[in-house]
Amino acid sequence: MPERITRNRKLTAQEAACLREARAEFSTRPSQAELIESGEYVGPMSIEEYLTWRKGAGDQPLARQLQAAIAATGQSTHAVARASGVAAPVLQRFVKGERGITLETAGRLAAYLGLALLPATQRDTGKNEG
């Protein structure tokens, strides 16, 4: 069991205010018992559930757009990986929907494919703030 942290001094006014604010925020959230009672809490995921959930990371809009752009090049995933500086196994698993990718990797792919990563508000309005 972790060691309990004790205070050896009185909180400053700012620290006390932050603590009150945090307690107020969490006071409106349901407890685990309340969630279980409501049927909304299902407990921790099993490894199979986690892997199924993780696999769905490739279903996100950015992932779908990148997958479509990669397919549209007509190049092999290995060639795209090499040219964009992304590890081939990472790209292959991403294209198959077996894993997600980091924003850094998405940026490398976007740069190679001639795409821009923009927030949805900028993309939808066509504005480029900057």
Buried (B, 14 or more C-beta within 10 A) or exposed (E): EEEEEEEEEEEEEEEEEEEEEEEEEEEEEEEEEEBEEEEEEEEEEEEEEEEEEEBEBBEEEBBEBBBEBBEEEEEEBEEBBBBBEBEBEBBBBBBEBEBBBEEEBBBBBBEBBEBEBBEEEEEEEEEEEE
